[in-house]
């Protein structure tokens, strides 16, 4: 019984709990996501997908942290809008 319990624990840790590496990878993807030539809709859909993946991995971002990342990565043409929304 002890061996099966250890095996089950090892499987659980390997497949159920998200790895720190995966969470870091997703967070870096979000940090590096740029709007570039994408439409705002496509950009926000990509960001939402990453946020959902982070949440599924157990890493929840606050709305403020999410907005900060998104606003910083929109690009200079959106700075006037971001300034209005952020005030």
DSSP file (Angstrom, degrees, kcal/mol; ACC not computed):
  #  RESIDUE AA STRUCTURE BP1 BP2  ACC     N-H-->O    O-->H-N    N-H-->O    O-->H-N    TCO  KAPPA ALPHA  PHI   PSI    X-CA   Y-CA   Z-CA
    1    1 A X     >        0   0    0      0, 0.0     4,-2.2     0, 0.0     5,-0.2   0.000 360.0 360.0 360.0 -36.3    0.0    0.0    0.0
    2    2 A X  H  >  +     0   0    0      1,-0.2     4,-2.1     2,-0.2     5,-0.2   0.902 360.0  49.8 -65.0 -41.0    2.8    2.4    0.8
    3    3 A X  H  > S+     0   0    0      1,-0.2     4,-2.4     2,-0.2    -1,-0.2   0.906 111.3  48.5 -65.0 -41.2    4.4    2.0   -2.7
    4    4 A X  H  > S+     0   0    0      2,-0.2     4,-2.5     1,-0.2    -1,-0.2   0.872 110.2  52.1 -68.1 -34.8    1.0    2.6   -4.4
    5    5 A X  H  X S+     0   0    0     -4,-2.2     4,-2.3     2,-0.2    -1,-0.2   0.903 111.2  47.1 -65.7 -40.8    0.4    5.7   -2.3
    6    6 A X  H  X S+     0   0    0     -4,-2.1     4,-2.4     2,-0.2    -2,-0.2   0.899 112.4  50.0 -67.0 -40.4    3.9    7.1   -3.2
    7    7 A X  H  X S+     0   0    0     -4,-2.4     4,-2.4     2,-0.2    -2,-0.2   0.926 111.1  48.6 -63.5 -44.0    3.2    6.3   -6.9
    8    8 A X  H  X S+     0   0    0     -4,-2.5     4,-2.6     1,-0.2    -2,-0.2   0.909 111.1  50.5 -62.0 -42.7   -0.1    8.0   -6.8
    9    9 A X  H  X S+     0   0    0     -4,-2.3     4,-2.5     2,-0.2    -1,-0.2   0.908 110.4  49.8 -61.9 -42.9    1.4   11.1   -5.1
   10   10 A X  H  X S+     0   0    0     -4,-2.4     4,-2.0     2,-0.2    -2,-0.2   0.916 112.4  46.9 -63.8 -43.1    4.1   11.2   -7.7
   11   11 A X  H  X S+     0   0    0     -4,-2.4     4,-2.4     2,-0.2     5,-0.4   0.911 111.6  51.9 -63.6 -42.4    1.6   11.0  -10.6
   12   12 A X  H  X>S+     0   0    0     -4,-2.6     4,-2.3     1,-0.2     5,-1.3   0.922 111.5  46.0 -60.4 -46.0   -0.6   13.6   -8.9
   13   13 A X  H  <5S+     0   0    0     -4,-2.5    -1,-0.2     1,-0.2    -2,-0.2   0.860 115.2  47.8 -66.4 -35.1    2.3   16.0   -8.6
   14   14 A X  H  <5S+     0   0    0     -4,-2.0    -2,-0.2    -5,-0.2    -1,-0.2   0.854 127.9  18.6 -75.4 -34.8    3.5   15.4  -12.1
   15   15 A X  H  <5S+     0   0    0     -4,-2.4    -3,-0.2    -5,-0.1    -2,-0.2   0.691 124.2  44.1-114.8 -21.9    0.1   15.8  -13.9
   16   16 A X  T  <5S+     0   0    0     -4,-2.3     2,-0.3    -5,-0.4    -3,-0.2   0.907  99.1  64.8 -93.6 -48.9   -2.3   17.7  -11.6
   17   17 A X  S   <S-     0   0    0     -5,-1.3     2,-0.1     1,-0.1    40,-0.1  -0.602  88.0-118.2 -81.6 133.1   -0.4   20.5  -10.2
   18   18 A X        -     0   0    0     -2,-0.3     2,-0.2    39,-0.3    -1,-0.1  -0.384  31.1-115.0 -68.1 145.1    0.7   23.1  -12.7
   19   19 A X     >  -     0   0    0      1,-0.1     4,-2.0    -5,-0.1     5,-0.2  -0.489  10.9-127.0 -80.7 150.7    4.5   23.5  -12.9
   20   20 A X  H  > S+     0   0    0      1,-0.2     4,-2.5     2,-0.2     5,-0.2   0.866 112.1  58.1 -60.1 -36.3    6.1   26.7  -11.9
   21   21 A X  H  > S+     0   0    0      2,-0.2     4,-2.6     1,-0.2    -1,-0.2   0.902 104.7  49.4 -62.2 -42.4    7.8   26.7  -15.4
   22   22 A X  H  > S+     0   0    0      2,-0.2     4,-2.5     1,-0.2     5,-0.2   0.921 111.6  48.3 -64.2 -44.2    4.4   26.7  -17.2
   23   23 A X  H  X S+     0   0    0     -4,-2.0     4,-2.5     1,-0.2    -2,-0.2   0.919 113.0  48.2 -62.2 -43.6    3.1   29.6  -15.1
   24   24 A X  H  X S+     0   0    0     -4,-2.5     4,-2.4     2,-0.2    -2,-0.2   0.910 110.5  51.9 -63.3 -42.1    6.3   31.5  -15.8
   25   25 A X  H  X S+     0   0    0     -4,-2.6     4,-2.2     2,-0.2    -2,-0.2   0.925 111.8  45.9 -59.9 -46.1    6.0   30.7  -19.5
   26   26 A X  H  X S+     0   0    0     -4,-2.5     4,-2.3     2,-0.2    -2,-0.2   0.906 111.8  51.4 -64.9 -41.5    2.5   32.0  -19.6
   27   27 A X  H  X S+     0   0    0     -4,-2.5     4,-2.4     1,-0.2    -1,-0.2   0.900 110.8  48.5 -63.8 -39.7    3.3   35.1  -17.7
   28   28 A X  H  X S+     0   0    0     -4,-2.4     4,-2.2     2,-0.2    -1,-0.2   0.877 108.3  54.7 -67.8 -36.9    6.1   35.9  -20.0
   29   29 A X  H  X S+     0   0    0     -4,-2.2     4,-0.8     2,-0.2    -2,-0.2   0.923 110.8  45.9 -59.7 -43.1    3.9   35.3  -23.0
   30   30 A X  H >< S+     0   0    0     -4,-2.3     3,-0.7     1,-0.2    -2,-0.2   0.924 111.9  50.6 -66.4 -43.5    1.5   37.9  -21.6
   31   31 A X  H 3< S+     0   0    0     -4,-2.4    -1,-0.2     1,-0.2    -2,-0.2   0.849 116.5  41.9 -61.3 -34.1    4.2   40.3  -20.8
   32   32 A X  H 3< S+     0   0    0     -4,-2.2     2,-0.4    -5,-0.1    -1,-0.2   0.472  83.9 117.9 -94.6  -3.5    5.6   40.0  -24.4
   33   33 A X    <<  -     0   0    0     -4,-0.8     2,-0.3    -3,-0.7     3,-0.1  -0.510  44.5-173.1 -69.2 122.2    2.3   40.0  -26.2
   34   34 A X        -     0   0    0     -2,-0.4    40,-0.2     1,-0.1     4,-0.1  -0.883  29.8-139.2-117.5 149.5    2.2   43.1  -28.5
   35   35 A X    >   +     0   0    0     38,-1.5     3,-2.5    -2,-0.3    -1,-0.1   0.924  47.8 149.9 -69.8 -45.0   -0.7   44.4  -30.5
   36   36 A X  T 3  S-     0   0    0     37,-0.3    -1,-0.1     1,-0.3     7,-0.0  -0.219  79.2 -17.0  46.4-123.4    1.5   45.2  -33.5
   37   37 A X  T 3  S+     0   0    0     -3,-0.1    -1,-0.3     2,-0.0    -2,-0.1   0.443 110.6 110.8 -91.5  -0.8   -0.6   44.8  -36.7
   38   38 A X  S <  S-     0   0    0     -3,-2.5     2,-0.1    -4,-0.1    -3,-0.0  -0.298  76.0-105.6 -69.1 156.6   -3.4   42.8  -35.0
   39   39 A X     >  -     0   0    0      1,-0.1     4,-2.5     4,-0.0     5,-0.2  -0.426  31.6-111.3 -71.8 160.4   -6.8   44.3  -34.5
   40   40 A X  H  > S+     0   0    0      1,-0.2     4,-2.5     2,-0.2     5,-0.2   0.866 119.5  55.5 -61.7 -34.9   -7.6   45.2  -30.9
   41   41 A X  H  > S+     0   0    0      2,-0.2     4,-2.0     1,-0.2    -1,-0.2   0.928 109.3  44.4 -63.8 -46.4  -10.1   42.4  -30.9
   42   42 A X  H  > S+     0   0    0      2,-0.2     4,-2.4     1,-0.2    -2,-0.2   0.919 113.3  52.2 -64.5 -43.9   -7.6   39.8  -31.8
   43   43 A X  H  X S+     0   0    0     -4,-2.5     4,-2.2     1,-0.2    -2,-0.2   0.929 111.8  45.2 -57.8 -48.0   -5.0   41.2  -29.4
   44   44 A X  H  X S+     0   0    0     -4,-2.5     4,-2.6     1,-0.2    -1,-0.2   0.841 110.6  54.3 -68.7 -32.8   -7.5   41.1  -26.5
   45   45 A X  H  X S+     0   0    0     -4,-2.0     4,-2.2     2,-0.2    -1,-0.2   0.909 109.3  48.4 -65.2 -41.3   -8.6   37.6  -27.5
   46   46 A X  H  X S+     0   0    0     -4,-2.4     4,-1.9     2,-0.2    -2,-0.2   0.919 112.8  47.9 -63.1 -43.7   -5.0   36.4  -27.3
   47   47 A X  H  X S+     0   0    0     -4,-2.2     4,-2.6     1,-0.2    -2,-0.2   0.907 110.5  51.7 -63.9 -42.1   -4.5   38.1  -23.9
   48   48 A X  H  X S+     0   0    0     -4,-2.6     4,-2.8     1,-0.2    -1,-0.2   0.896 106.9  53.8 -62.6 -40.4   -7.7   36.5  -22.6
   49   49 A X  H  X S+     0   0    0     -4,-2.2     4,-2.2     2,-0.2    -1,-0.2   0.932 110.9  45.6 -59.7 -45.6   -6.5   33.1  -23.7
   50   50 A X  H  X S+     0   0    0     -4,-1.9     4,-2.6     2,-0.2    -2,-0.2   0.913 112.4  51.0 -64.9 -42.3   -3.3   33.5  -21.8
   51   51 A X  H  X S+     0   0    0     -4,-2.6     4,-2.5     1,-0.2    -2,-0.2   0.908 110.3  49.6 -61.1 -42.4   -5.1   34.9  -18.7
   52   52 A X  H  X S+     0   0    0     -4,-2.8     4,-2.3     2,-0.2    -1,-0.2   0.892 110.5  50.0 -63.8 -39.3   -7.5   31.9  -18.8
   53   53 A X  H  X S+     0   0    0     -4,-2.2     4,-1.3     2,-0.2    -2,-0.2   0.902 110.7  49.8 -65.7 -40.7   -4.5   29.5  -19.0
   54   54 A X  H  <>S+     0   0    0     -4,-2.6     5,-2.8     2,-0.2     4,-0.4   0.923 110.8  49.4 -62.0 -43.9   -2.9   31.2  -16.1
   55   55 A X  H ><5S+     0   0    0     -4,-2.5     3,-1.3     1,-0.2    -2,-0.2   0.899 108.6  52.5 -62.9 -40.6   -6.1   31.0  -14.1
   56   56 A X  H 3<5S+     0   0    0     -4,-2.3    -1,-0.2     1,-0.3    -2,-0.2   0.781 107.8  53.2 -65.7 -25.4   -6.4   27.3  -14.9
   57   57 A X  T 3<5S-     0   0    0     -4,-1.3    -1,-0.3    -3,-0.3   -39,-0.3   0.477 125.8-102.8 -87.0  -3.2   -2.8   26.9  -13.7
   58   58 A X  T < 5S+     0   0    0     -3,-1.3     2,-0.7    -4,-0.4    -3,-0.2   0.505  86.2 119.6  97.2   4.8   -3.7   28.5  -10.4
   59   59 A X      < -     0   0    0     -5,-2.8     2,-0.5    -6,-0.2    -1,-0.2  -0.883  41.6-171.8-108.0 104.5   -2.2   31.9  -11.1
   60   60 A X        -     0   0    0     -2,-0.7     2,-0.4    -5,-0.1    -8,-0.1  -0.811   9.1-151.7 -97.2 132.9   -4.8   34.7  -10.9
   61   61 A X        -     0   0    0     -2,-0.5     2,-0.1   -10,-0.1    -6,-0.0  -0.821  20.4-119.1 -98.9 142.0   -3.9   38.2  -12.0
   62   62 A X     >  -     0   0    0     -2,-0.4     4,-2.6     1,-0.1     5,-0.2  -0.393  27.1-112.2 -70.3 156.7   -5.8   41.1  -10.5
   63   63 A X  H  > S+     0   0    0      1,-0.2     4,-2.8     2,-0.2     5,-0.2   0.871 119.6  54.0 -57.0 -35.5   -7.7   43.3  -12.9
   64   64 A X  H  > S+     0   0    0      2,-0.2     4,-2.4     1,-0.2    -1,-0.2   0.921 109.2  46.1 -65.7 -43.6   -5.2   46.1  -12.2
   65   65 A X  H  > S+     0   0    0      2,-0.2     4,-2.1     1,-0.2    -2,-0.2   0.912 114.0  49.2 -65.3 -42.2   -2.2   43.9  -13.1
   66   66 A X  H  X S+     0   0    0     -4,-2.6     4,-2.7     1,-0.2    -2,-0.2   0.946 112.2  47.8 -60.2 -49.7   -3.9   42.6  -16.2
   67   67 A X  H  X S+     0   0    0     -4,-2.8     4,-3.3     1,-0.2     5,-0.3   0.894 109.3  53.9 -60.4 -41.2   -4.8   46.2  -17.3
   68   68 A X  H  X S+     0   0    0     -4,-2.4     4,-2.2     2,-0.2    -1,-0.2   0.929 111.7  44.2 -60.2 -46.0   -1.3   47.4  -16.7
   69   69 A X  H  X S+     0   0    0     -4,-2.1     4,-1.4     2,-0.2    -2,-0.2   0.943 116.7  46.0 -63.9 -47.6    0.2   44.7  -18.9
   70   70 A X  H  X S+     0   0    0     -4,-2.7     4,-0.6     1,-0.2     3,-0.4   0.936 113.7  47.9 -62.2 -47.9   -2.4   45.2  -21.6
   71   71 A X  H >< S+     0   0    0     -4,-3.3     3,-0.9     1,-0.2     4,-0.5   0.894 110.5  52.1 -62.1 -40.7   -2.1   49.0  -21.6
   72   72 A X  H 3< S+     0   0    0     -4,-2.2     3,-0.3    -5,-0.3    -1,-0.2   0.809 112.5  46.2 -65.3 -28.7    1.7   48.9  -21.7
   73   73 A X  H 3< S+     0   0    0     -4,-1.4   -38,-1.5    -3,-0.4   -37,-0.3   0.420  87.5  86.5 -97.8   1.4    1.7   46.6  -24.7
   74   74 A X  S << S-     0   0    0     -3,-0.9    -1,-0.2    -4,-0.6     3,-0.2   0.863  91.3-122.6 -70.3 -34.9   -0.9   48.3  -26.9
   75   75 A X    >   -     0   0    0     -4,-0.5     3,-1.7    -3,-0.3     4,-0.3  -0.302  30.1 -66.9 108.6 164.0    1.6   50.7  -28.5
   76   76 A X  G >  S+     0   0    0      1,-0.3     3,-1.3     2,-0.2     4,-0.4   0.755 121.4  67.5 -64.2 -27.2    1.9   54.5  -28.8
   77   77 A X  G 3  S+     0   0    0      1,-0.3    -1,-0.3    -3,-0.2     4,-0.2   0.733 103.9  47.2 -67.2 -17.7   -1.2   55.0  -30.9
   78   78 A X  G <> S+     0   0    0     -3,-1.7     4,-2.8     1,-0.1    -1,-0.3   0.445  81.7  99.7 -99.7  -1.5   -3.3   54.0  -27.9
   79   79 A X  H <> S+     0   0    0     -3,-1.3     4,-2.5    -4,-0.3     5,-0.2   0.882  81.1  51.2 -55.5 -43.2   -1.6   56.1  -25.3
   80   80 A X  H  > S+     0   0    0     -4,-0.4     4,-1.7     1,-0.2    -1,-0.2   0.913 113.5  45.3 -61.9 -39.4   -4.2   58.9  -25.4
   81   81 A X  H  > S+     0   0    0     -3,-0.2     4,-2.6    -4,-0.2     5,-0.2   0.922 112.6  50.3 -67.3 -43.3   -7.0   56.3  -24.9
   82   82 A X  H  X S+     0   0    0     -4,-2.8     4,-2.5     1,-0.2    -2,-0.2   0.892 108.2  54.0 -62.1 -39.7   -5.1   54.6  -22.1
   83   83 A X  H  X S+     0   0    0     -4,-2.5     4,-0.8    -5,-0.2    -1,-0.2   0.903 111.5  44.7 -61.3 -41.6   -4.5   57.9  -20.4
   84   84 A X  H >< S+     0   0    0     -4,-1.7     3,-0.6     1,-0.2    -2,-0.2   0.928 115.9  45.8 -68.9 -44.4   -8.2   58.6  -20.4
   85   85 A X  H 3< S+     0   0    0     -4,-2.6    -2,-0.2     1,-0.2    -1,-0.2   0.840 112.5  51.8 -67.7 -33.6   -9.2   55.1  -19.2
   86   86 A X  H 3<        0   0    0     -4,-2.5    -1,-0.2     1,-0.2    -2,-0.2   0.635 360.0 360.0 -80.8 -14.8   -6.5   55.1  -16.5
   87   87 A X    <<        0   0    0     -4,-0.8    -1,-0.2    -3,-0.6    -2,-0.1   0.485 360.0 360.0 -86.8 360.0   -7.5   58.4  -14.9
